[in-house]
Amino acid sequence: MNIPCTGLLAVPAGIVREASSLFLGLLKIMVPIIILVKIINELQLLPYLAAVLEPLMHLMGLPGSMGLVWATAILNNVYSAMIVFVSLPVSFELTVAQVTILSTAVLMAHALPIELRIAQKCGARIVFQALFRIGCAIILGIILNFIYEWGGWLQGENTIVWRPDPQPQGIWGWVTAQLRNLGAIYLIIIGLVTVIRFLDYIHFTRLLIWMLNPLFRLLGIGKEAASITIVGLTMGLAYGGTLIIREVRNRGIPQKDVFFSLTLMGIAHSLIEDTLLMLLLGADLSGILLARLLFSLMCVFLLFKIWAYLPSKYVHRYLHPADAKEVKT
């Protein structure tokens, strides 16, 4: 019996085309920013940001030197921050509570140049998103420090279970490492598109959106933005960035929904991968997952309630632009 293979080949080919298109869109955002961050690092400007963060580290019950770790995360990514963390001798003297607090701050505010650019492409106001993410990280860090000290929890000596591979030296080593990272992102995007297509095929995405819709409504996120919110929460803004941008543009999702979706994703994204990475440093799930998720939901809920009382001109100037329909009216 002859089995036509065109249909079987069409699906993988379509996935590769879609993933390639998404990846090229992501490259336009990432490559200039990667180069800019490299220049900042070469000019040794990172310690200045770390110095600004030192007083905030003390408020969270951390040594001032941990400001360098968070500054690295803010400008670069979680992996870079992990490498800096294990390179500092004081890191091995921290308690589990301190590592959990630092890791939580890193997860809520990292890779800001790239992730804020993605949010801006979707229509969010970049200044608010930056201040909101950093502010939430600081506030939660202070709260966790108070809770852990008050209860005497996680005060034992921390154990780091991860050691980084030697980092490539020189400009060519850096270029090779970046190409390797971008290649990994491309493969992840292919996997992401494949999984999403499969979940759509079995209608699991529709079921998940139906289950989470009551929660999303409390946060100001409508059905149209539910799917991109789920992508961001699970995969992260960097991996799912262009997919999110495409969904926003193609489906005409209301700007209000996009704003609250991106705001939630900003402080609570990549709940699987990034959480596992911080566990390698010794952080506890009570902070990096449970407290981070609950605090994020509460913050976005409160923001949604406050938003209802804000004049439209302030909302559109500082939070998100007006929809086309709003502009016409």
LUMKEDREN-255244 format. One record per residue (C-alpha): residue number from 1; x, y, z. Coordinates in nm, 4 decimals. Each point is the difference from the previous one (the first is absolute). Layout:
# residues N
+-------+----------+----------+----------+
: tivex :        x :        y :        z :
+-------+----------+----------+----------+
:   NUM :        X :        Y :        Z :
...
+-------+----------+----------+----------+
END
This chain:
# residues 329
+-------+----------+----------+----------+
: tivex :        x :        y :        z :
+-------+----------+----------+----------+
:     1 :   0.0000 :   0.0000 :   0.0000 :
:     2 :   0.1386 :   0.3389 :  -0.0993 :
:     3 :  -0.0009 :   0.2560 :   0.2812 :
:     4 :   0.0287 :   0.3621 :  -0.1105 :
:     5 :   0.2915 :   0.1608 :   0.1815 :
:     6 :  -0.0704 :   0.3609 :  -0.0933 :
:     7 :  -0.2313 :   0.0454 :   0.2957 :
:     8 :   0.2528 :  -0.1505 :   0.2403 :
:     9 :   0.2781 :   0.2225 :  -0.1275 :
:    10 :  -0.2129 :   0.3119 :  -0.0123 :
:    11 :  -0.0382 :   0.0238 :   0.3780 :
:    12 :   0.3730 :  -0.0090 :   0.0884 :
:    13 :   0.0809 :   0.2334 :  -0.2887 :
:    14 :  -0.2697 :   0.2399 :   0.1159 :
:    15 :   0.1344 :  -0.0111 :   0.3541 :
:    16 :   0.3531 :   0.0762 :  -0.1185 :
:    17 :  -0.1232 :   0.2912 :  -0.2140 :
:    18 :  -0.2024 :   0.1425 :   0.2877 :
:    19 :   0.2840 :  -0.0456 :   0.2491 :
:    20 :   0.2495 :   0.1563 :  -0.2419 :
:    21 :  -0.2236 :   0.3014 :  -0.0497 :
:    22 :  -0.0394 :   0.0427 :   0.3755 :
:    23 :   0.3736 :  -0.0435 :   0.0552 :
:    24 :   0.0912 :   0.2631 :  -0.2587 :
:    25 :  -0.2365 :   0.2428 :   0.1697 :
:    26 :   0.1639 :  -0.0758 :   0.3342 :
:    27 :   0.3474 :   0.0513 :  -0.1472 :
:    28 :  -0.0931 :   0.3546 :  -0.1002 :
:    29 :  -0.0688 :   0.0713 :   0.3654 :
:    30 :   0.2749 :  -0.2034 :   0.1663 :
:    31 :   0.3114 :   0.0550 :  -0.2118 :
:    32 :   0.0240 :   0.3812 :   0.0384 :
:    33 :  -0.0661 :  -0.0264 :   0.3724 :
:    34 :   0.2518 :  -0.2841 :   0.0469 :
:    35 :   0.2648 :   0.2166 :  -0.1682 :
:    36 :  -0.0966 :   0.3034 :   0.2101 :
:    37 :   0.0217 :  -0.1983 :   0.3235 :
:    38 :   0.3403 :  -0.1339 :  -0.1066 :
:    39 :   0.1212 :   0.3573 :  -0.0508 :
:    40 :  -0.1303 :   0.0944 :   0.3452 :
:    41 :   0.1870 :  -0.2936 :   0.1510 :
:    42 :   0.3207 :   0.0835 :  -0.1870 :
:    43 :  -0.0188 :   0.3606 :   0.1221 :
:    44 :  -0.0300 :  -0.1428 :   0.3530 :
:    45 :  -0.3177 :   0.1932 :   0.0730 :
:    46 :  -0.1642 :  -0.2936 :   0.1789 :
:    47 :   0.1661 :   0.0757 :   0.3391 :
:    48 :  -0.1661 :   0.3432 :  -0.0006 :
:    49 :  -0.3431 :  -0.1622 :  -0.0215 :
:    50 :   0.1069 :  -0.2449 :   0.2702 :
:    51 :   0.0984 :   0.2925 :   0.2248 :
:    52 :  -0.3485 :   0.1498 :  -0.0408 :
:    53 :  -0.1539 :  -0.3321 :   0.1008 :
:    54 :   0.2179 :  -0.0539 :   0.3094 :
:    55 :  -0.2289 :   0.1901 :   0.2441 :
:    56 :  -0.2963 :  -0.1956 :  -0.1330 :
:    57 :   0.1851 :  -0.3246 :   0.0682 :
:    58 :   0.0325 :   0.0979 :   0.3647 :
:    59 :  -0.3758 :   0.0666 :   0.0194 :
:    60 :  -0.0537 :  -0.3585 :  -0.1156 :
:    61 :   0.2448 :  -0.1357 :   0.2585 :
:    62 :   0.2761 :  -0.0673 :  -0.2547 :
:    63 :   0.3664 :   0.1012 :  -0.0190 :
:    64 :   0.0599 :   0.3046 :  -0.2200 :
:    65 :   0.2178 :  -0.2083 :  -0.2337 :
:    66 :  -0.3123 :  -0.1877 :  -0.1108 :
:    67 :  -0.0906 :   0.3188 :  -0.1870 :
:    68 :   0.2487 :  -0.1106 :  -0.2656 :
:    69 :  -0.1913 :  -0.3260 :  -0.0450 :
:    70 :  -0.3337 :   0.1758 :  -0.0416 :
:    71 :   0.1501 :   0.2696 :  -0.2239 :
:    72 :   0.1361 :  -0.2756 :  -0.2255 :
:    73 :  -0.3435 :  -0.1611 :  -0.0138 :
:    74 :  -0.1721 :   0.3300 :  -0.0764 :
:    75 :   0.2261 :   0.0775 :  -0.2970 :
:    76 :   0.0782 :  -0.3528 :  -0.1181 :
:    77 :  -0.1946 :  -0.3093 :   0.1043 :
:    78 :  -0.0468 :  -0.2599 :   0.2718 :
:    79 :   0.2915 :  -0.2141 :  -0.1190 :
:    80 :   0.2451 :   0.2903 :   0.0148 :
:    81 :  -0.1177 :   0.0872 :   0.3496 :
:    82 :   0.0525 :  -0.3596 :   0.1109 :
:    83 :   0.3580 :   0.0063 :  -0.1265 :
:    84 :   0.0735 :   0.3224 :   0.1884 :
:    85 :  -0.1670 :  -0.1418 :   0.3120 :
:    86 :   0.2187 :  -0.3100 :   0.0211 :
:    87 :   0.3115 :   0.2076 :  -0.0735 :
:    88 :  -0.0453 :   0.2146 :   0.3142 :
:    89 :   0.1474 :  -0.1561 :   0.3186 :
:    90 :  -0.2686 :   0.1622 :   0.2168 :
:    91 :  -0.2657 :  -0.2000 :  -0.1892 :
:    92 :   0.1111 :  -0.3155 :   0.1804 :
:    93 :  -0.0623 :   0.1622 :   0.3404 :
:    94 :  -0.3667 :   0.0850 :  -0.0603 :
:    95 :  -0.2968 :  -0.1703 :   0.1622 :
:    96 :  -0.2706 :  -0.1791 :  -0.1969 :
:    97 :  -0.2326 :   0.2911 :   0.0795 :
:    98 :   0.2439 :   0.2553 :  -0.1466 :
:    99 :   0.0535 :  -0.2019 :  -0.3181 :
:   100 :  -0.3774 :  -0.0395 :  -0.0342 :
:   101 :  -0.0527 :   0.3755 :   0.0345 :
:   102 :   0.2716 :   0.0819 :  -0.2535 :
:   103 :  -0.1256 :  -0.2646 :  -0.2430 :
:   104 :  -0.3556 :   0.1321 :   0.0261 :
:   105 :   0.1176 :   0.3529 :  -0.0837 :
:   106 :   0.2006 :  -0.1342 :  -0.2947 :
:   107 :  -0.2994 :  -0.1898 :  -0.1362 :
:   108 :  -0.2307 :   0.3009 :   0.0227 :
:   109 :   0.2414 :   0.2456 :  -0.1653 :
:   110 :   0.2506 :  -0.1397 :  -0.2483 :
:   111 :   0.0933 :   0.0455 :  -0.3664 :
:   112 :  -0.1822 :   0.3325 :   0.0031 :
:   113 :   0.1486 :   0.1457 :  -0.3218 :
:   114 :  -0.1357 :  -0.2892 :  -0.2092 :
:   115 :  -0.3191 :  -0.0747 :   0.1900 :
:   116 :  -0.1044 :   0.3642 :   0.0310 :
:   117 :   0.0551 :   0.0453 :  -0.3732 :
:   118 :  -0.2312 :  -0.2954 :  -0.0645 :
:   119 :  -0.2609 :   0.1524 :   0.2314 :
:   120 :   0.0366 :   0.3329 :  -0.1800 :
:   121 :  -0.0519 :  -0.1720 :  -0.3360 :
:   122 :  -0.3286 :  -0.1327 :   0.1373 :
:   123 :  -0.1097 :   0.3493 :   0.0985 :
:   124 :   0.0932 :   0.0267 :   0.3682 :
:   125 :   0.1671 :   0.3150 :   0.1330 :
:   126 :   0.3598 :  -0.0951 :   0.0678 :
:   127 :   0.0708 :   0.2322 :   0.2952 :
:   128 :  -0.2914 :  -0.1276 :   0.2065 :
:   129 :   0.0834 :  -0.3627 :  -0.0741 :
:   130 :   0.3617 :   0.0523 :   0.1118 :
:   131 :  -0.0934 :   0.1808 :   0.3213 :
:   132 :  -0.2765 :  -0.2485 :   0.0785 :
:   133 :   0.2254 :  -0.3037 :  -0.0359 :
:   134 :   0.2887 :   0.1425 :   0.2027 :
:   135 :  -0.2358 :   0.1454 :   0.2618 :
:   136 :  -0.1872 :  -0.3274 :   0.0453 :
:   137 :   0.3282 :  -0.1895 :   0.0327 :
:   138 :   0.1204 :   0.2345 :   0.2751 :
:   139 :  -0.3290 :  -0.0044 :   0.1908 :
:   140 :  -0.0289 :  -0.3794 :  -0.0092 :
:   141 :   0.3648 :  -0.0312 :   0.1017 :
:   142 :  -0.0618 :   0.2182 :   0.3058 :
:   143 :  -0.3149 :  -0.1965 :   0.0893 :
:   144 :   0.1766 :  -0.3351 :  -0.0329 :
:   145 :   0.2914 :   0.1203 :   0.2111 :
:   146 :  -0.2405 :   0.1043 :   0.2759 :
:   147 :  -0.1955 :  -0.3288 :  -0.0145 :
:   148 :   0.3078 :  -0.2240 :  -0.0037 :
:   149 :   0.1635 :   0.1880 :   0.2892 :
:   150 :  -0.3225 :   0.0206 :   0.2010 :
:   151 :  -0.0660 :  -0.3729 :  -0.0296 :
:   152 :   0.3641 :  -0.1063 :   0.0153 :
:   153 :  -0.0515 :  -0.1883 :  -0.3255 :
:   154 :   0.2673 :  -0.1004 :  -0.2520 :
:   155 :   0.2779 :   0.1383 :   0.2194 :
:   156 :   0.2326 :  -0.2923 :  -0.0616 :
:   157 :   0.3115 :   0.0262 :  -0.2165 :
:   158 :  -0.0738 :  -0.0132 :  -0.3713 :
:   159 :   0.1408 :  -0.2716 :  -0.2255 :
:   160 :   0.0699 :   0.0769 :  -0.3674 :
:   161 :  -0.0421 :  -0.3088 :  -0.2174 :
:   162 :   0.1050 :   0.1574 :  -0.3321 :
:   163 :   0.3359 :   0.1012 :  -0.1405 :
:   164 :   0.0245 :   0.1875 :  -0.3314 :
:   165 :   0.2014 :  -0.1172 :  -0.2964 :
:   166 :   0.3058 :   0.2108 :  -0.0863 :
:   167 :  -0.1088 :   0.3082 :  -0.1919 :
:   168 :   0.1546 :   0.0694 :  -0.3438 :
:   169 :   0.2566 :   0.2783 :  -0.0071 :
:   170 :   0.0430 :   0.2734 :  -0.2608 :
:   171 :  -0.2355 :   0.1461 :  -0.2560 :
:   172 :  -0.0189 :  -0.3149 :  -0.2120 :
:   173 :  -0.0767 :  -0.2096 :   0.3034 :
:   174 :  -0.2819 :   0.2403 :   0.0831 :
:   175 :  -0.1331 :  -0.0102 :  -0.3586 :
:   176 :   0.0073 :  -0.3803 :   0.0017 :
:   177 :  -0.1847 :  -0.0125 :   0.3322 :
:   178 :  -0.2685 :   0.2411 :  -0.1253 :
:   179 :  -0.0491 :  -0.1983 :  -0.3210 :
:   180 :  -0.0341 :  -0.3153 :   0.2058 :
:   181 :  -0.2589 :   0.1690 :   0.2227 :
:   182 :  -0.1970 :   0.1271 :  -0.3001 :
:   183 :   0.0093 :  -0.3459 :  -0.1543 :
:   184 :  -0.1409 :  -0.1456 :   0.3211 :
:   185 :  -0.2757 :   0.2623 :  -0.0017 :
:   186 :  -0.0880 :  -0.0939 :  -0.3600 :
:   187 :  -0.0345 :  -0.3668 :   0.0971 :
:   188 :  -0.2123 :   0.0975 :   0.2995 :
:   189 :  -0.2274 :   0.2078 :  -0.2236 :
:   190 :  -0.0448 :  -0.2967 :  -0.2346 :
:   191 :  -0.0934 :  -0.2135 :   0.2995 :
:   192 :  -0.2331 :   0.2703 :   0.1317 :
:   193 :  -0.1830 :   0.0353 :  -0.3313 :
:   194 :  -0.0298 :  -0.3787 :  -0.0259 :
:   195 :  -0.1442 :  -0.0324 :   0.3495 :
:   196 :  -0.2432 :   0.2877 :  -0.0532 :
:   197 :  -0.1253 :  -0.1483 :  -0.3272 :
:   198 :  -0.0483 :  -0.3382 :   0.1654 :
:   199 :  -0.1822 :   0.1507 :   0.2988 :
:   200 :  -0.2237 :   0.1965 :  -0.2362 :
:   201 :  -0.0685 :  -0.3189 :  -0.1968 :
:   202 :  -0.1173 :  -0.1897 :   0.3092 :
:   203 :  -0.1842 :   0.3121 :   0.1275 :
:   204 :   0.2032 :   0.0020 :   0.3212 :
:   205 :   0.0786 :   0.3699 :  -0.0369 :
:   206 :  -0.3708 :   0.0802 :  -0.0157 :
:   207 :  -0.0586 :  -0.2087 :   0.3143 :
:   208 :   0.2870 :   0.1692 :   0.1856 :
:   209 :  -0.1262 :   0.3462 :  -0.0939 :
:   210 :  -0.3497 :  -0.0969 :   0.1189 :
:   211 :   0.1403 :  -0.1188 :   0.3342 :
:   212 :   0.2128 :   0.3110 :   0.0565 :
:   213 :  -0.2487 :   0.2513 :  -0.1374 :
:   214 :  -0.1588 :   0.0838 :   0.3405 :
:   215 :   0.3448 :   0.0811 :   0.1422 :
:   216 :   0.1032 :   0.1988 :  -0.3067 :
:   217 :  -0.3205 :   0.2056 :   0.0184 :
:   218 :   0.0913 :   0.1081 :   0.3536 :
:   219 :   0.3324 :   0.1232 :  -0.1390 :
:   220 :  -0.1484 :   0.1941 :  -0.2919 :
:   221 :   0.1048 :  -0.2575 :  -0.2612 :
:   222 :  -0.2662 :  -0.0939 :  -0.2536 :
:   223 :  -0.0374 :  -0.3241 :  -0.1953 :
:   224 :   0.1841 :   0.1441 :  -0.2989 :
:   225 :   0.3183 :   0.0451 :   0.2049 :
:   226 :  -0.0286 :  -0.3242 :   0.1997 :
:   227 :   0.2073 :  -0.2118 :  -0.2382 :
:   228 :   0.2926 :   0.2431 :  -0.0169 :
:   229 :  -0.0083 :   0.0304 :   0.3793 :
:   230 :   0.0323 :  -0.3757 :   0.0364 :
:   231 :   0.2940 :  -0.0034 :  -0.2437 :
:   232 :   0.1781 :   0.2743 :   0.1924 :
:   233 :  -0.0607 :  -0.1536 :   0.3420 :
:   234 :   0.1345 :  -0.3389 :  -0.1055 :
:   235 :   0.2646 :   0.0756 :  -0.2650 :
:   236 :   0.1041 :   0.3584 :   0.0724 :
:   237 :   0.0119 :   0.3263 :  -0.1923 :
:   238 :   0.3231 :  -0.0656 :  -0.1876 :
:   239 :  -0.0959 :  -0.3415 :  -0.1420 :
:   240 :  -0.3633 :   0.0850 :  -0.0626 :
:   241 :   0.0627 :   0.3670 :  -0.0805 :
:   242 :  -0.0637 :   0.0049 :  -0.3719 :
:   243 :  -0.2878 :  -0.2436 :   0.0372 :
:   244 :  -0.1563 :   0.2432 :   0.2450 :
:   245 :   0.0660 :   0.2974 :  -0.2304 :
:   246 :  -0.1569 :  -0.1834 :  -0.2947 :
:   247 :  -0.3097 :  -0.0983 :   0.1968 :
:   248 :  -0.0471 :   0.3578 :   0.1199 :
:   249 :   0.0271 :   0.1422 :  -0.3520 :
:   250 :  -0.1933 :  -0.2644 :  -0.1907 :
:   251 :  -0.2912 :  -0.0497 :   0.2383 :
:   252 :  -0.0587 :   0.3622 :   0.0911 :
:   253 :   0.0026 :  -0.0643 :   0.3748 :
:   254 :  -0.1157 :   0.3061 :   0.1999 :
:   255 :   0.2901 :   0.2027 :   0.1365 :
:   256 :  -0.1360 :  -0.0226 :   0.3550 :
:   257 :   0.0121 :  -0.3788 :  -0.0129 :
:   258 :   0.3495 :   0.0098 :  -0.1478 :
:   259 :   0.1161 :   0.2368 :   0.2731 :
:   260 :  -0.1169 :  -0.2165 :   0.2902 :
:   261 :   0.1203 :  -0.3153 :  -0.1713 :
:   262 :   0.3508 :   0.1424 :  -0.0525 :
:   263 :   0.0064 :   0.1464 :   0.3509 :
:   264 :  -0.0747 :  -0.3407 :   0.1506 :
:   265 :   0.2478 :  -0.1739 :  -0.2293 :
:   266 :   0.2678 :   0.2527 :   0.0873 :
:   267 :   0.0203 :  -0.1020 :   0.3647 :
:   268 :  -0.1132 :  -0.3628 :  -0.0299 :
:   269 :   0.1243 :  -0.1544 :  -0.3245 :
:   270 :   0.1910 :  -0.3174 :  -0.0823 :
:   271 :  -0.1335 :  -0.1611 :   0.3168 :
:   272 :   0.1518 :  -0.3366 :  -0.0905 :
:   273 :   0.3490 :   0.0564 :  -0.1425 :
:   274 :   0.1066 :   0.3035 :   0.2039 :
:   275 :  -0.1292 :  -0.1538 :   0.3219 :
:   276 :   0.2062 :  -0.3130 :  -0.0614 :
:   277 :   0.3095 :   0.2116 :  -0.0660 :
:   278 :  -0.0315 :   0.1769 :   0.3348 :
:   279 :  -0.0396 :  -0.3334 :   0.1762 :
:   280 :   0.3516 :  -0.0805 :  -0.1205 :
:   281 :   0.1283 :   0.2941 :   0.2040 :
:   282 :  -0.1743 :  -0.1305 :   0.3112 :
:   283 :  -0.3104 :   0.2223 :  -0.0010 :
:   284 :  -0.3212 :  -0.1245 :   0.1608 :
:   285 :  -0.3275 :  -0.0434 :  -0.1897 :
:   286 :  -0.1859 :   0.1974 :   0.2665 :
:   287 :   0.1477 :   0.3200 :  -0.1413 :
:   288 :   0.0942 :  -0.0593 :  -0.3623 :
:   289 :  -0.3300 :  -0.1648 :  -0.0937 :
:   290 :  -0.2747 :   0.0191 :   0.2618 :
:   291 :   0.0596 :   0.3529 :   0.1344 :
:   292 :   0.0949 :   0.1364 :  -0.3427 :
:   293 :  -0.3147 :  -0.1317 :  -0.1658 :
:   294 :  -0.2392 :   0.1023 :   0.2780 :
:   295 :   0.1600 :   0.3426 :   0.0349 :
:   296 :  -0.0135 :   0.0539 :  -0.3777 :
:   297 :  -0.3681 :  -0.0891 :  -0.0174 :
:   298 :  -0.0758 :   0.2311 :   0.2914 :
:   299 :   0.1955 :   0.2916 :  -0.1494 :
:   300 :  -0.1685 :  -0.0263 :  -0.3398 :
:   301 :  -0.3417 :  -0.0331 :   0.1692 :
:   302 :   0.0614 :   0.3176 :   0.2019 :
:   303 :   0.1294 :   0.1770 :  -0.3095 :
:   304 :  -0.3163 :  -0.0976 :  -0.1876 :
:   305 :  -0.2136 :   0.1443 :   0.2783 :
:   306 :   0.2018 :   0.3245 :   0.0044 :
:   307 :  -0.0070 :   0.0228 :  -0.3811 :
:   308 :  -0.3796 :   0.0297 :   0.0046 :
:   309 :   0.0266 :   0.3347 :   0.1825 :
:   310 :   0.2747 :   0.1513 :  -0.2149 :
:   311 :  -0.0845 :   0.2634 :  -0.2626 :
:   312 :   0.0337 :  -0.1322 :  -0.3548 :
:   313 :   0.2632 :   0.2579 :  -0.0924 :
:   314 :   0.2323 :  -0.1289 :   0.2739 :
:   315 :  -0.0670 :  -0.3628 :  -0.0866 :
:   316 :   0.0868 :   0.0558 :  -0.3657 :
:   317 :   0.3018 :   0.2162 :   0.0774 :
:   318 :   0.1656 :  -0.2147 :   0.2660 :
:   319 :  -0.1457 :  -0.3523 :  -0.0203 :
:   320 :  -0.1142 :  -0.0904 :  -0.3502 :
:   321 :  -0.1078 :   0.1746 :  -0.3212 :
:   322 :  -0.3635 :   0.0388 :  -0.0983 :
:   323 :  -0.1688 :  -0.2538 :  -0.2254 :
:   324 :  -0.0934 :   0.1092 :  -0.3498 :
:   325 :  -0.3683 :   0.0105 :   0.1033 :
:   326 :   0.0823 :   0.2206 :   0.2976 :
:   327 :   0.1957 :   0.2397 :  -0.2186 :
:   328 :  -0.2951 :   0.0347 :  -0.2393 :
:   329 :  -0.2378 :   0.0778 :   0.2823 :
+-------+----------+----------+----------+
END
